[in-house]
Amino acid sequence: HSPEVIVIDEPMVGLDPKSVHLVKRILKEKSKEGVTIFLSTHTLSLAEELADRVGIIHKGRLIAEGSVEDLKEISKMNNLTDLFLELTQ
């Protein structure tokens, strides 16, 4: 089975550290193989680590979208958590 797209919601919830490491490795490998991965998470540090592009949704609306680096540069924030908190206050 070789999907072109994977949709995954909160993949690390309830996992032990070893399993988290394994899932991250698999997602990174699939991405390098050209698989598109849609990852939904409230763990913004995970999005920073894994995503090429992110979208931040608040109250059902997309309020920011772009590469992690672009969003941090534009907002002058050090991480996605700070950006999210700033945008949603």
Phi and psi in degrees as a GROMACS rama.xvg file:
@    title "Ramachandran Plot"
@    xaxis  label "Phi"
@    yaxis  label "Psi"
@TYPE xy
-130.951  81.6232  SER-2
-69.5235  148.426  PRO-3
-85.0291  -24.9606  GLU-4
-134.625  136.694  VAL-5
-122.528  129.118  ILE-6
-112.017  123.358  VAL-7
-138.421  132.963  ILE-8
-113.458  122.103  ASP-9
45.7819  60.3976  GLU-10
-68.3016  -17.2004  PRO-11
-100.295  -6.44957  MET-12
-62.5347  125.674  VAL-13
82.3824  2.1989  GLY-14
-90.6406  146.662  LEU-15
-77.3829  163.754  ASP-16
-54.6083  -37.9198  PRO-17
-65.2261  -41.8365  LYS-18
-68.7938  -37.8568  SER-19
-58.5616  -46.2764  VAL-20
-59.2585  -43.9655  HIS-21
-63.3716  -46.711  LEU-22
-62.8027  -42.9013  VAL-23
-59.4332  -44.7639  LYS-24
-61.8038  -44.0074  ARG-25
-63.3266  -45.1222  ILE-26
-62.8014  -40.9337  LEU-27
-64.1134  -41.8258  LYS-28
-63.0528  -45.5767  GLU-29
-62.3228  -40.2149  LYS-30
-61.7521  -44.0585  SER-31
-63.5612  -27.1487  LYS-32
-79.3178  -3.53989  GLU-33
96.4403  6.30212  GLY-34
-75.0482  133.885  VAL-35
-83.2681  129.695  THR-36
-121.585  120.172  ILE-37
-98.0933  114.472  PHE-38
-116.343  121.408  LEU-39
-103.295  126.464  SER-40
-156.188  149.823  THR-41
-94.855  -5.98221  HIS-42
-89.81  90.9499  THR-43
-67.1544  -28.0341  LEU-44
-64.6736  -32.4621  SER-45
-66.3729  -43.6412  LEU-46
-61.1172  -41.9362  ALA-47
-59.9688  -40.3026  GLU-48
-73.431  -36.5997  GLU-49
-104.259  -27.4593  LEU-50
-87.9512  143.077  ALA-51
-82.1526  -38.9335  ASP-52
-135.35  148.549  ARG-53
-131.636  153.048  VAL-54
-125.733  134.288  GLY-55
-106.839  122.984  ILE-56
-110.848  133.169  ILE-57
-137.126  126.136  HIS-58
52.91  40.6253  LYS-59
79.8164  4.28186  GLY-60
-119.697  141.116  ARG-61
-75.6305  115.106  LEU-62
-107.559  -12.5853  ILE-63
-158.72  145.764  ALA-64
-156.197  139.318  GLU-65
156.226  -172.542  GLY-66
-71.8037  154.918  SER-67
-56.9882  -47.024  VAL-68
-62.9179  -43.419  GLU-69
-61.9396  -44.334  ASP-70
-63.4305  -40.9332  LEU-71
-67.497  -39.6175  LYS-72
-67.6919  -47.0803  GLU-73
-62.5226  -41.1212  ILE-74
-86.9829  -12.2802  SER-75
63.2442  27.2977  LYS-76
-101.724  153.046  MET-77
-85.2246  -19.2517  ASN-78
-157.294  168.501  ASN-79
-68.6027  -30.4124  LEU-80
-62.7785  -47.3432  THR-81
-61.6898  -40.7386  ASP-82
-62.5376  -47.3589  LEU-83
-58.2816  -47.0164  PHE-84
-61.7531  -39.9881  LEU-85
-65.3731  -43.911  GLU-86
-73.1144  -22.2031  LEU-87
-111.505  11.9672  THR-88
